[in-house]
Amino acid sequence: MLKKRIIPCLDIKDGTTVKGVNFEGLINAGNPVELAKRYEIEGADELVFLDITATVEERKTFAGLVKEIARELSIPFTVGGGISSAEDVRRLLEAGADKISINSSAVRNPGLIAELAEEFGNQCIVVAVDTRFVNGSHRVFVKGGREITDLNTLDWAKKAEELGAGEILLTSMDGDGTKNGFDLSITQLISESISIPVIASGGAGKVAHFEEVFTITAATGALAASVFHFSEIKIPDLKNELKSKKIEVR
């Protein structure tokens, strides 16, 4: 069994770390380079960097900032935002990313998943899925959560796996920033329906939420932002608590 991973997330807007609720009401959460340094020291298993307005603003991810952050890290580093071609991926890997995350571009052109997986390897390709429960079903959203699609979340996750995704980053927009807990129903459904690793995201507020998502679902990673940024939960304390509950963490 894969050991569980604790993954802080840096949501980046205009070069700084931000955090909101349900993808709205963004506030400043600190300097991304300083946060990355801290998470390296505290024992985070991986770090995710998402340039949350790159797609909407139709520009590329800030490679310079990626390079600055990568210098501080020895842990795996995933970068997403505005990635739509092999050239974009190559540029970010050269800047220090270990994995890349695609979302809107994959929905727009599913063949991109297969193309990137073939060129860079499945282990490098993370498909981010932003989901919300709408009119009785879980639907996929794109453009930083601004635009609903006609895609069913489970169907899309299965399709992404078939096309060569190595991992799914599943964010519940309903849970995002609420601190009410991960969306266990959709996380369980997705993680038990596909064979690639699933990272649960959206809703972490206390240690018990991490315990729940790791015991009730098959997610192998749990991602959070504000509870780590503002030291409401310290990663060493979280890992010790999970170990005391017999949950295998890295």
DRENPA-3360 file (N, C-alpha, C; in nm, 2 decimals, always signed):
BEGIN
1 = MLKKRIIP = +0.08/-0.12/+0.00/+0.00/+0.00/+0.00/+0.09/+0.13/+0.00 ~ +0.05/+0.22/-0.08/+0.12/+0.35/-0.08/+0.11/+0.43/+0.05 ~ +0.22/+0.48/+0.10/+0.21/+0.56/+0.22/+0.14/+0.69/+0.18 ~ +0.07/+0.75/+0.28/-0.01/+0.87/+0.25/+0.08/+0.99/+0.25 ~ +0.04/+1.09/+0.17/+0.13/+1.21/+0.15/+0.05/+1.33/+0.20 ~ +0.13/+1.42/+0.26/+0.08/+1.55/+0.31/+0.13/+1.65/+0.22 ~ +0.04/+1.73/+0.15/+0.09/+1.82/+0.04/+0.03/+1.96/+0.06 ~ +0.12/+2.05/+0.09/+0.07/+2.19/+0.09/+0.06/+2.24/-0.05;
9 = CLDIKDGT = -0.03/+2.34/-0.07/-0.05/+2.40/-0.20/-0.03/+2.55/-0.20 ~ +0.04/+2.60/-0.29/+0.06/+2.74/-0.31/-0.03/+2.79/-0.43 ~ -0.14/+2.85/-0.40/-0.22/+2.92/-0.50/-0.16/+3.05/-0.53 ~ -0.12/+3.08/-0.65/-0.04/+3.20/-0.68/-0.12/+3.29/-0.77 ~ -0.13/+3.42/-0.73/-0.19/+3.52/-0.81/-0.10/+3.64/-0.81 ~ -0.06/+3.69/-0.92/+0.03/+3.81/-0.93/+0.16/+3.79/-0.85 ~ +0.21/+3.67/-0.85/+0.33/+3.64/-0.78/+0.33/+3.62/-0.63 ~ +0.21/+3.63/-0.57/+0.20/+3.60/-0.43/+0.11/+3.49/-0.40;
17 = TVKGVNFE = +0.12/+3.43/-0.28/+0.03/+3.32/-0.24/-0.10/+3.38/-0.19 ~ -0.21/+3.32/-0.24/-0.34/+3.37/-0.20/-0.43/+3.25/-0.15 ~ -0.54/+3.28/-0.08/-0.63/+3.18/-0.04/-0.77/+3.24/-0.03 ~ -0.87/+3.16/-0.07/-1.01/+3.21/-0.07/-1.10/+3.10/-0.02 ~ -1.23/+3.12/-0.04/-1.33/+3.02/+0.00/-1.42/+3.00/-0.12 ~ -1.43/+2.87/-0.16/-1.51/+2.83/-0.28/-1.45/+2.90/-0.40 ~ -1.32/+2.92/-0.41/-1.25/+2.98/-0.52/-1.27/+3.13/-0.53 ~ -1.33/+3.19/-0.43/-1.36/+3.34/-0.43/-1.30/+3.40/-0.30;
25 = GLINAGNP = -1.31/+3.54/-0.30/-1.27/+3.62/-0.19/-1.12/+3.60/-0.15 ~ -1.03/+3.61/-0.25/-0.89/+3.58/-0.22/-0.82/+3.68/-0.13 ~ -0.74/+3.63/-0.04/-0.66/+3.71/+0.05/-0.51/+3.67/+0.04 ~ -0.42/+3.76/+0.08/-0.28/+3.73/+0.07/-0.24/+3.63/+0.18 ~ -0.17/+3.53/+0.14/-0.13/+3.42/+0.24/+0.02/+3.41/+0.26 ~ +0.10/+3.50/+0.20/+0.24/+3.50/+0.22/+0.33/+3.49/+0.10 ~ +0.46/+3.50/+0.12/+0.56/+3.49/+0.01/+0.58/+3.34/-0.02 ~ +0.56/+3.31/-0.15/+0.56/+3.17/-0.19/+0.70/+3.10/-0.17;
33 = VELAKRYE = +0.81/+3.18/-0.19/+0.94/+3.12/-0.17/+0.97/+3.09/-0.02 ~ +0.93/+3.18/+0.07/+0.94/+3.16/+0.21/+0.86/+3.05/+0.26 ~ +0.74/+3.04/+0.21/+0.65/+2.92/+0.24/+0.71/+2.79/+0.20 ~ +0.76/+2.79/+0.07/+0.83/+2.67/+0.02/+0.94/+2.62/+0.11 ~ +1.02/+2.72/+0.15/+1.14/+2.69/+0.25/+1.08/+2.62/+0.37 ~ +0.98/+2.68/+0.43/+0.92/+2.63/+0.55/+0.87/+2.49/+0.54 ~ +0.80/+2.47/+0.43/+0.74/+2.33/+0.41/+0.85/+2.23/+0.39 ~ +0.96/+2.26/+0.32/+1.07/+2.17/+0.31/+1.12/+2.13/+0.45;
41 = IEGADELV = +1.14/+2.23/+0.53/+1.19/+2.21/+0.67/+1.09/+2.12/+0.75 ~ +0.96/+2.15/+0.74/+0.86/+2.09/+0.82/+0.83/+1.95/+0.79 ~ +0.88/+1.90/+0.67/+0.86/+1.77/+0.63/+0.74/+1.74/+0.54 ~ +0.70/+1.84/+0.47/+0.59/+1.81/+0.36/+0.65/+1.71/+0.27 ~ +0.56/+1.63/+0.21/+0.60/+1.52/+0.12/+0.61/+1.57/-0.02 ~ +0.53/+1.66/-0.06/+0.54/+1.72/-0.19/+0.49/+1.87/-0.18 ~ +0.51/+1.94/-0.28/+0.45/+2.08/-0.29/+0.39/+2.10/-0.42 ~ +0.27/+2.16/-0.42/+0.20/+2.20/-0.54/+0.19/+2.35/-0.56;
49 = FLDITATV = +0.22/+2.40/-0.68/+0.22/+2.54/-0.71/+0.11/+2.55/-0.82 ~ +0.01/+2.63/-0.80/-0.09/+2.65/-0.90/-0.11/+2.80/-0.93 ~ -0.07/+2.84/-1.05/-0.09/+2.98/-1.10/-0.24/+2.99/-1.14 ~ -0.32/+3.04/-1.04/-0.47/+3.02/-1.06/-0.53/+3.11/-1.16 ~ -0.46/+3.22/-1.20/-0.52/+3.31/-1.30/-0.46/+3.30/-1.44 ~ -0.36/+3.21/-1.46/-0.29/+3.20/-1.58/-0.38/+3.17/-1.70 ~ -0.47/+3.07/-1.68/-0.56/+3.03/-1.79/-0.65/+3.14/-1.82 ~ -0.72/+3.20/-1.72/-0.81/+3.31/-1.74/-0.75/+3.43/-1.81;
57 = EERKTFAG = -0.63/+3.46/-1.77/-0.56/+3.57/-1.83/-0.48/+3.54/-1.96 ~ -0.50/+3.41/-2.00/-0.44/+3.36/-2.12/-0.29/+3.39/-2.13 ~ -0.22/+3.35/-2.03/-0.07/+3.37/-2.02/-0.01/+3.24/-1.97 ~ +0.12/+3.24/-1.97/+0.20/+3.12/-1.92/+0.23/+3.13/-1.77 ~ +0.25/+3.02/-1.71/+0.29/+3.02/-1.57/+0.42/+3.09/-1.55 ~ +0.44/+3.16/-1.44/+0.56/+3.23/-1.41/+0.68/+3.14/-1.39 ~ +0.75/+3.11/-1.49/+0.87/+3.02/-1.48/+0.97/+3.07/-1.39 ~ +0.99/+3.20/-1.38/+1.09/+3.26/-1.29/+1.07/+3.23/-1.15;
65 = LVKEIARE = +0.94/+3.24/-1.11/+0.90/+3.21/-0.97/+0.91/+3.06/-0.94 ~ +0.88/+2.98/-1.04/+0.89/+2.84/-1.03/+1.04/+2.80/-1.00 ~ +1.13/+2.87/-1.07/+1.27/+2.84/-1.06/+1.32/+2.88/-0.92 ~ +1.27/+2.99/-0.87/+1.31/+3.04/-0.73/+1.26/+2.94/-0.63 ~ +1.14/+2.89/-0.64/+1.09/+2.80/-0.54/+1.16/+2.66/-0.55 ~ +1.18/+2.62/-0.67/+1.25/+2.49/-0.69/+1.39/+2.48/-0.63 ~ +1.45/+2.59/-0.62/+1.59/+2.60/-0.56/+1.58/+2.56/-0.41 ~ +1.47/+2.58/-0.35/+1.46/+2.56/-0.21/+1.41/+2.42/-0.17;
73 = LSIPFTVG = +1.38/+2.34/-0.28/+1.31/+2.21/-0.25/+1.39/+2.09/-0.29 ~ +1.38/+1.99/-0.21/+1.43/+1.85/-0.25/+1.31/+1.76/-0.27 ~ +1.19/+1.80/-0.22/+1.07/+1.71/-0.23/+1.01/+1.73/-0.37 ~ +0.93/+1.64/-0.42/+0.86/+1.65/-0.55/+0.78/+1.78/-0.56 ~ +0.78/+1.85/-0.67/+0.73/+1.98/-0.69/+0.64/+1.97/-0.82 ~ +0.51/+1.99/-0.80/+0.41/+1.99/-0.91/+0.37/+2.14/-0.94 ~ +0.36/+2.17/-1.07/+0.33/+2.31/-1.11/+0.22/+2.30/-1.21 ~ +0.12/+2.39/-1.19/+0.01/+2.40/-1.29/-0.04/+2.54/-1.31;
81 = GGISSAED = -0.11/+2.56/-1.42/-0.16/+2.69/-1.45/-0.12/+2.74/-1.59 ~ -0.21/+2.74/-1.69/-0.18/+2.79/-1.82/-0.10/+2.70/-1.91 ~ -0.09/+2.57/-1.87/-0.01/+2.48/-1.95/-0.09/+2.41/-2.06 ~ -0.05/+2.43/-2.18/-0.13/+2.38/-2.29/-0.05/+2.31/-2.40 ~ +0.08/+2.29/-2.38/+0.16/+2.23/-2.49/+0.28/+2.16/-2.43 ~ +0.35/+2.08/-2.51/+0.47/+2.01/-2.47/+0.58/+2.12/-2.44 ~ +0.58/+2.22/-2.51/+0.68/+2.33/-2.49/+0.66/+2.39/-2.36 ~ +0.54/+2.41/-2.31/+0.51/+2.47/-2.18/+0.56/+2.37/-2.07;
89 = VRRLLEAG = +0.54/+2.25/-2.09/+0.59/+2.15/-1.99/+0.74/+2.15/-1.98 ~ +0.80/+2.15/-2.10/+0.95/+2.14/-2.10/+1.01/+2.26/-2.03 ~ +0.95/+2.38/-2.05/+1.00/+2.50/-1.99/+0.99/+2.49/-1.84 ~ +0.88/+2.44/-1.79/+0.86/+2.43/-1.64/+0.95/+2.32/-1.58 ~ +0.96/+2.21/-1.65/+1.06/+2.11/-1.60/+1.20/+2.16/-1.60 ~ +1.24/+2.24/-1.70/+1.37/+2.30/-1.70/+1.38/+2.40/-1.58 ~ +1.27/+2.46/-1.54/+1.27/+2.56/-1.43/+1.28/+2.49/-1.30 ~ +1.26/+2.36/-1.29/+1.27/+2.28/-1.17/+1.15/+2.20/-1.12;
97 = ADKISINS = +1.04/+2.21/-1.20/+0.92/+2.13/-1.17/+0.95/+1.98/-1.19 ~ +0.89/+1.89/-1.10/+0.90/+1.75/-1.12/+0.78/+1.69/-1.19 ~ +0.67/+1.75/-1.17/+0.54/+1.71/-1.23/+0.47/+1.83/-1.28 ~ +0.38/+1.82/-1.37/+0.30/+1.93/-1.42/+0.15/+1.89/-1.40 ~ +0.07/+1.99/-1.38/-0.08/+1.97/-1.36/-0.15/+2.05/-1.47 ~ -0.24/+1.97/-1.54/-0.32/+2.04/-1.64/-0.47/+2.02/-1.61 ~ -0.55/+2.12/-1.64/-0.69/+2.11/-1.61/-0.77/+2.16/-1.73 ~ -0.78/+2.29/-1.75/-0.87/+2.34/-1.86/-0.82/+2.30/-2.00;
105 = SAVRNPGL = -0.69/+2.29/-2.02/-0.64/+2.26/-2.15/-0.66/+2.11/-2.18 ~ -0.67/+2.02/-2.07/-0.70/+1.88/-2.09/-0.85/+1.86/-2.13 ~ -0.93/+1.94/-2.07/-1.08/+1.93/-2.10/-1.10/+1.98/-2.24 ~ -1.03/+2.09/-2.28/-1.05/+2.14/-2.41/-0.99/+2.05/-2.52 ~ -0.88/+1.98/-2.48/-0.81/+1.89/-2.58/-0.77/+1.77/-2.51 ~ -0.85/+1.67/-2.48/-0.82/+1.55/-2.41/-0.69/+1.48/-2.46 ~ -0.67/+1.49/-2.59/-0.55/+1.43/-2.65/-0.42/+1.48/-2.60 ~ -0.43/+1.60/-2.54/-0.31/+1.65/-2.48/-0.25/+1.56/-2.37;
113 = IAELAEEF = -0.34/+1.50/-2.29/-0.30/+1.41/-2.19/-0.21/+1.30/-2.24 ~ -0.26/+1.24/-2.35/-0.18/+1.13/-2.41/-0.05/+1.18/-2.47 ~ -0.06/+1.29/-2.53/+0.06/+1.35/-2.60/+0.17/+1.37/-2.49 ~ +0.13/+1.44/-2.38/+0.23/+1.47/-2.28/+0.28/+1.35/-2.20 ~ +0.19/+1.25/-2.18/+0.23/+1.13/-2.11/+0.33/+1.05/-2.19 ~ +0.31/+1.05/-2.32/+0.40/+0.98/-2.41/+0.54/+1.04/-2.41 ~ +0.54/+1.18/-2.42/+0.67/+1.25/-2.43/+0.74/+1.26/-2.30 ~ +0.67/+1.28/-2.18/+0.74/+1.30/-2.06/+0.72/+1.19/-1.95;
121 = GNQCIVVA = +0.63/+1.09/-1.98/+0.60/+0.98/-1.89/+0.48/+1.01/-1.80 ~ +0.41/+0.90/-1.78/+0.28/+0.92/-1.70/+0.31/+0.98/-1.56 ~ +0.42/+0.94/-1.50/+0.45/+0.99/-1.37/+0.46/+1.14/-1.36 ~ +0.48/+1.20/-1.47/+0.50/+1.35/-1.48/+0.36/+1.43/-1.49 ~ +0.26/+1.35/-1.53/+0.13/+1.42/-1.57/+0.02/+1.41/-1.47 ~ -0.01/+1.52/-1.41/-0.12/+1.52/-1.31/-0.24/+1.59/-1.38 ~ -0.36/+1.53/-1.37/-0.48/+1.60/-1.42/-0.55/+1.65/-1.30 ~ -0.57/+1.78/-1.30/-0.64/+1.85/-1.19/-0.79/+1.85/-1.23;
129 = VDTRFVNG = -0.87/+1.81/-1.14/-1.02/+1.81/-1.16/-1.09/+1.89/-1.06 ~ -1.14/+2.00/-1.10/-1.22/+2.09/-1.01/-1.37/+2.05/-1.02 ~ -1.43/+2.01/-0.91/-1.56/+1.95/-0.92/-1.66/+2.02/-0.82 ~ -1.78/+2.03/-0.86/-1.89/+2.09/-0.78/-2.01/+2.01/-0.80 ~ -2.09/+1.99/-0.69/-2.22/+1.92/-0.70/-2.33/+2.01/-0.75 ~ -2.38/+1.99/-0.87/-2.47/+2.08/-0.94/-2.59/+2.00/-0.99 ~ -2.71/+2.03/-0.95/-2.84/+1.97/-0.99/-2.83/+1.81/-0.99 ~ -2.78/+1.76/-0.88/-2.78/+1.62/-0.86/-2.67/+1.54/-0.91;
137 = SHRVFVKG = -2.56/+1.61/-0.96/-2.45/+1.53/-1.01/-2.32/+1.61/-0.99 ~ -2.21/+1.54/-0.99/-2.08/+1.61/-0.98/-2.03/+1.65/-1.11 ~ -2.01/+1.78/-1.13/-1.97/+1.83/-1.26/-1.83/+1.89/-1.26 ~ -1.76/+1.88/-1.37/-1.62/+1.94/-1.38/-1.63/+2.09/-1.42 ~ -1.55/+2.17/-1.36/-1.54/+2.31/-1.38/-1.40/+2.34/-1.44 ~ -1.39/+2.44/-1.52/-1.26/+2.49/-1.57/-1.24/+2.64/-1.55 ~ -1.12/+2.69/-1.61/-1.09/+2.83/-1.59/-1.09/+2.88/-1.45 ~ -1.02/+2.80/-1.36/-1.01/+2.84/-1.22/-1.14/+2.84/-1.15;
145 = GREITDLN = -1.23/+2.74/-1.19/-1.36/+2.73/-1.13/-1.47/+2.82/-1.18 ~ -1.44/+2.90/-1.28/-1.53/+3.00/-1.33/-1.63/+2.94/-1.43 ~ -1.60/+2.83/-1.49/-1.69/+2.78/-1.60/-1.73/+2.64/-1.58 ~ -1.86/+2.61/-1.58/-1.90/+2.47/-1.57/-1.89/+2.40/-1.71 ~ -1.87/+2.27/-1.71/-1.87/+2.19/-1.83/-1.98/+2.09/-1.83 ~ -2.00/+2.02/-1.94/-2.10/+1.91/-1.93/-2.04/+1.78/-1.89 ~ -1.92/+1.78/-1.84/-1.85/+1.66/-1.80/-1.89/+1.61/-1.66 ~ -1.92/+1.48/-1.65/-1.94/+1.42/-1.52/-1.81/+1.39/-1.46;
153 = TLDWAKKA = -1.79/+1.42/-1.34/-1.66/+1.41/-1.27/-1.60/+1.27/-1.28 ~ -1.68/+1.17/-1.25/-1.63/+1.03/-1.25/-1.59/+0.99/-1.39 ~ -1.67/+1.02/-1.49/-1.64/+0.99/-1.63/-1.51/+1.05/-1.67 ~ -1.49/+1.18/-1.63/-1.37/+1.25/-1.68/-1.25/+1.19/-1.61 ~ -1.26/+1.16/-1.48/-1.14/+1.10/-1.41/-1.10/+0.97/-1.48 ~ -1.20/+0.89/-1.51/-1.17/+0.76/-1.58/-1.11/+0.78/-1.72 ~ -1.16/+0.88/-1.79/-1.11/+0.92/-1.92/-0.96/+0.96/-1.91 ~ -0.93/+1.05/-1.81/-0.80/+1.10/-1.79/-0.70/+0.98/-1.76;
161 = EELGAGEI = -0.75/+0.89/-1.68/-0.66/+0.77/-1.66/-0.63/+0.69/-1.78 ~ -0.74/+0.67/-1.86/-0.72/+0.59/-1.99/-0.62/+0.66/-2.08 ~ -0.63/+0.79/-2.08/-0.54/+0.87/-2.17/-0.40/+0.88/-2.13 ~ -0.37/+0.84/-2.00/-0.23/+0.84/-1.96/-0.19/+0.93/-1.84 ~ -0.29/+0.99/-1.77/-0.26/+1.06/-1.65/-0.20/+0.97/-1.55 ~ -0.10/+1.02/-1.48/-0.04/+0.94/-1.37/-0.10/+0.96/-1.24 ~ -0.18/+1.07/-1.22/-0.24/+1.11/-1.09/-0.36/+1.20/-1.12 ~ -0.45/+1.20/-1.02/-0.56/+1.30/-1.03/-0.55/+1.39/-0.90;
169 = LLTSMDGD = -0.56/+1.52/-0.93/-0.57/+1.61/-0.81/-0.72/+1.66/-0.81 ~ -0.79/+1.60/-0.72/-0.94/+1.62/-0.71/-0.97/+1.73/-0.61 ~ -1.02/+1.84/-0.66/-1.06/+1.95/-0.57/-1.21/+1.97/-0.56 ~ -1.26/+1.96/-0.44/-1.40/+1.99/-0.42/-1.42/+2.14/-0.41 ~ -1.48/+2.20/-0.51/-1.51/+2.35/-0.50/-1.61/+2.38/-0.39 ~ -1.70/+2.28/-0.35/-1.79/+2.31/-0.24/-1.72/+2.31/-0.11 ~ -1.61/+2.24/-0.10/-1.54/+2.23/+0.03/-1.42/+2.34/+0.04 ~ -1.38/+2.38/-0.08/-1.26/+2.47/-0.08/-1.27/+2.59/+0.02;
177 = GTKNGFDL = -1.17/+2.59/+0.11/-1.15/+2.70/+0.20/-1.25/+2.70/+0.32 ~ -1.35/+2.61/+0.32/-1.45/+2.61/+0.42/-1.40/+2.56/+0.56 ~ -1.30/+2.47/+0.55/-1.25/+2.40/+0.67/-1.35/+2.31/+0.74 ~ -1.45/+2.26/+0.66/-1.55/+2.17/+0.71/-1.52/+2.03/+0.68 ~ -1.40/+2.00/+0.62/-1.36/+1.86/+0.59/-1.36/+1.84/+0.44 ~ -1.28/+1.74/+0.40/-1.28/+1.70/+0.26/-1.42/+1.64/+0.22 ~ -1.45/+1.65/+0.09/-1.57/+1.59/+0.04/-1.55/+1.44/+0.02 ~ -1.59/+1.37/+0.12/-1.56/+1.23/+0.13/-1.63/+1.15/+0.02;
185 = SITQLISE = -1.75/+1.19/-0.01/-1.83/+1.11/-0.11/-1.77/+1.11/-0.25 ~ -1.73/+1.23/-0.30/-1.68/+1.23/-0.44/-1.53/+1.17/-0.43 ~ -1.46/+1.20/-0.32/-1.32/+1.15/-0.31/-1.32/+1.00/-0.31 ~ -1.42/+0.94/-0.23/-1.43/+0.79/-0.22/-1.46/+0.74/-0.36 ~ -1.56/+0.80/-0.42/-1.61/+0.75/-0.55/-1.50/+0.75/-0.66 ~ -1.42/+0.86/-0.67/-1.32/+0.87/-0.77/-1.20/+0.77/-0.73 ~ -1.16/+0.78/-0.61/-1.03/+0.70/-0.57/-1.06/+0.55/-0.57 ~ -1.18/+0.51/-0.56/-1.21/+0.36/-0.56/-1.25/+0.32/-0.70;
193 = SISIPVIA = -1.26/+0.41/-0.79/-1.30/+0.38/-0.93/-1.19/+0.38/-1.03 ~ -1.08/+0.43/-0.99/-0.96/+0.44/-1.08/-0.84/+0.38/-1.01 ~ -0.74/+0.34/-1.08/-0.62/+0.28/-1.02/-0.50/+0.37/-1.00 ~ -0.50/+0.49/-1.06/-0.39/+0.58/-1.04/-0.42/+0.66/-0.90 ~ -0.31/+0.71/-0.84/-0.33/+0.79/-0.72/-0.42/+0.91/-0.73 ~ -0.49/+0.93/-0.62/-0.58/+1.05/-0.61/-0.54/+1.13/-0.49 ~ -0.52/+1.26/-0.52/-0.50/+1.36/-0.41/-0.63/+1.43/-0.38 ~ -0.67/+1.43/-0.25/-0.79/+1.49/-0.21/-0.76/+1.64/-0.18;
201 = SGGAGKVA = -0.84/+1.73/-0.22/-0.82/+1.87/-0.20/-0.95/+1.94/-0.17 ~ -0.95/+2.04/-0.08/-1.07/+2.12/-0.06/-1.14/+2.09/+0.07 ~ -1.12/+2.17/+0.17/-1.20/+2.16/+0.29/-1.13/+2.12/+0.42 ~ -1.00/+2.10/+0.41/-0.92/+2.06/+0.54/-0.93/+2.17/+0.64 ~ -0.96/+2.14/+0.76/-0.97/+2.24/+0.87/-0.91/+2.19/+1.00 ~ -0.90/+2.06/+1.02/-0.84/+2.01/+1.14/-0.78/+1.87/+1.11 ~ -0.70/+1.82/+1.21/-0.63/+1.70/+1.19/-0.73/+1.58/+1.16 ~ -0.84/+1.58/+1.23/-0.94/+1.47/+1.21/-0.99/+1.46/+1.06;
209 = HFEEVFTI = -0.98/+1.57/+0.99/-1.02/+1.57/+0.85/-0.93/+1.48/+0.76 ~ -0.80/+1.49/+0.79/-0.70/+1.42/+0.72/-0.71/+1.27/+0.76 ~ -0.74/+1.24/+0.89/-0.76/+1.10/+0.93/-0.88/+1.04/+0.86 ~ -0.99/+1.12/+0.84/-1.11/+1.07/+0.77/-1.08/+1.04/+0.63 ~ -1.02/+1.13/+0.56/-1.00/+1.11/+0.42/-0.91/+0.99/+0.39 ~ -0.82/+0.96/+0.48/-0.72/+0.85/+0.46/-0.78/+0.72/+0.50 ~ -0.88/+0.72/+0.59/-0.94/+0.59/+0.63/-1.07/+0.56/+0.56 ~ -1.15/+0.66/+0.52/-1.28/+0.64/+0.45/-1.26/+0.63/+0.30;
217 = TAATGALA = -1.16/+0.69/+0.24/-1.14/+0.69/+0.10/-1.01/+0.62/+0.06 ~ -0.98/+0.60/-0.06/-0.86/+0.54/-0.11/-0.76/+0.65/-0.16 ~ -0.78/+0.77/-0.12/-0.69/+0.88/-0.16/-0.55/+0.85/-0.10 ~ -0.45/+0.88/-0.18/-0.31/+0.85/-0.13/-0.24/+0.98/-0.09 ~ -0.31/+1.10/-0.12/-0.25/+1.23/-0.08/-0.36/+1.32/-0.03 ~ -0.33/+1.41/+0.06/-0.42/+1.51/+0.10/-0.36/+1.65/+0.09 ~ -0.42/+1.74/+0.02/-0.37/+1.87/-0.01/-0.44/+1.97/+0.07 ~ -0.37/+2.07/+0.12/-0.44/+2.18/+0.20/-0.35/+2.31/+0.18;
225 = ASVFHFSE = -0.41/+2.42/+0.21/-0.34/+2.55/+0.19/-0.34/+2.63/+0.32 ~ -0.46/+2.70/+0.35/-0.46/+2.80/+0.45/-0.42/+2.74/+0.59 ~ -0.47/+2.62/+0.62/-0.44/+2.56/+0.75/-0.29/+2.54/+0.77 ~ -0.21/+2.52/+0.66/-0.07/+2.52/+0.67/-0.01/+2.66/+0.67 ~ -0.05/+2.74/+0.57/+0.01/+2.87/+0.56/+0.00/+2.95/+0.69 ~ -0.11/+2.94/+0.76/-0.13/+3.02/+0.88/-0.10/+2.95/+1.01 ~ -0.04/+2.83/+0.99/+0.01/+2.75/+1.10/-0.10/+2.70/+1.19 ~ -0.22/+2.69/+1.14/-0.33/+2.63/+1.22/-0.31/+2.48/+1.24;
233 = IKIPDLKN = -0.24/+2.42/+1.15/-0.20/+2.28/+1.16/-0.05/+2.28/+1.12 ~ +0.03/+2.22/+1.21/+0.17/+2.21/+1.18/+0.20/+2.07/+1.12 ~ +0.27/+2.06/+1.01/+0.29/+1.93/+0.94/+0.35/+1.82/+1.03 ~ +0.45/+1.85/+1.11/+0.51/+1.75/+1.20/+0.40/+1.69/+1.30 ~ +0.32/+1.79/+1.36/+0.22/+1.74/+1.45/+0.11/+1.66/+1.38 ~ +0.08/+1.70/+1.26/-0.02/+1.62/+1.18/+0.03/+1.48/+1.15 ~ +0.15/+1.47/+1.11/+0.21/+1.34/+1.08/+0.21/+1.25/+1.20 ~ +0.25/+1.31/+1.32/+0.26/+1.23/+1.44/+0.12/+1.18/+1.48;
241 = ELKSKKIE = +0.02/+1.27/+1.47/-0.11/+1.23/+1.50/-0.16/+1.11/+1.41 ~ -0.14/+1.13/+1.28/-0.18/+1.02/+1.19/-0.11/+0.89/+1.22 ~ +0.02/+0.90/+1.25/+0.09/+0.77/+1.29/+0.03/+0.71/+1.41 ~ -0.01/+0.79/+1.51/-0.07/+0.74/+1.63/-0.20/+0.67/+1.60 ~ -0.26/+0.70/+1.49/-0.39/+0.64/+1.45/-0.36/+0.52/+1.35 ~ -0.24/+0.48/+1.34/-0.20/+0.37/+1.26/-0.21/+0.40/+1.11 ~ -0.21/+0.52/+1.07/-0.21/+0.56/+0.93/-0.07/+0.58/+0.88 ~ -0.03/+0.50/+0.78/+0.11/+0.51/+0.73/+0.13/+0.63/+0.65;
249 = VR = +0.22/+0.72/+0.70/+0.25/+0.84/+0.63/+0.40/+0.84/+0.60 ~ +0.44/+0.92/+0.50/+0.58/+0.92/+0.46/+0.67/+0.98/+0.57;
% end
